Amino acid sequence: MAPCSAKNFTLSLILLFSLPAISSYQSTSGCFESIISFGDSLADTGNRLRLGGSNVSSLPCSRLPYGETFFHHPTGRYSNGRLVVDFIAESLGLPLVEPYVGGLNPIFGKGVNFAVAGATVLDHEYLEKMGIYPETNASLGVQMAWFKQFLATLEDGKRFVRNSLILLGEIGGNDYNVPLVMKMGMNLETLRSLAPAVVNYIGLTLQELIKLGARRVLVPGNFPIGCFPVFLTAYFSDEENYLDPETGCINWLNELSTYHNQLLHKELNRIQKLYPRTSIIYVDYYNALLKIYLSPEEYGFRKKSLLDACCGGRGAFSYNESAFCGSPLSASCEDPSLYVSWDGLHLTEAAYRFLARSLFGGHYTTMCSSTSRVAGF
């Protein structure tokens, strides 16, 4: 889910766990000893930046205003501050999860992050046959390969996995986002045809993690992408029934996310029955974020700029692909905490904080429990 590029990877997967009420920052590290994260730019804490090589300066995430709100410098996160995975780590009394690329084993004792901005579920070759060209080869398969290499360096890899909270996603959004951003002219039915393969691969990866020792796995669904400035700019229409009257979001794009999420939830239920001793939890990003779009002021967001990007160029939704956030032609809003969208494609720290509180606050006991079931957060 990121517009910057890097080269030669192959696997991506996000591992997510639940946390107590963020406001209390109560430590539950006695339950989880570490965090393992897979995914795309929604969870990448620096891998894409470290993979940038000589092109690192061309990545938007390598420059301010990325990272300005909390870290006060760019860290490789595609936001102005922290991500959901950061809030989870803080709530568990664990250090922020380090990116795997270029890291050292000693710092991974409390968590390791394999997520890479721009990652897809389906591999590069599969998508290229369809005329879809991701900006990175760091698919779900590549991240899993890294994970296995990492486990091989541990004295007791299975114990490490067993005692970790695993975040498997959000991953899969870019399988749809890439052709949408490329404006390939794919209609809803063509994009929907990708969903079974995407969800099947997520399911296969989940089962592989379970066989490697995973006991607690969070699997988030996709966002309501019809509310994102990048797609509102590219696909806006004022024809009847095209936009949702309550939110102003594009109906057919949100229907695509809903379809993906329905298939994913069904697959997780199927896998849960196969592995009753593992806790698998579906994390409902879609409806959690939709709460803001339906009642922004109730949650501290500004209604008049609800569908605008905080950082970007001139345009109806403050998004312009020729003036992407971080470029010389872009500008930032005065108060990112009032905005949902940071750069048109990714969220602000305020929105990620809301998701963490809304989805995980008070539910950490579910993940710590040995009771296993597919639940909806």
Order of alpha helices (4+ residues) and beta strands (2+ residues): beta-alpha-alpha-beta-alpha-alpha-alpha-beta-alpha-alpha-alpha-beta-alpha-alpha-beta-alpha-beta-beta-alpha-alpha-beta
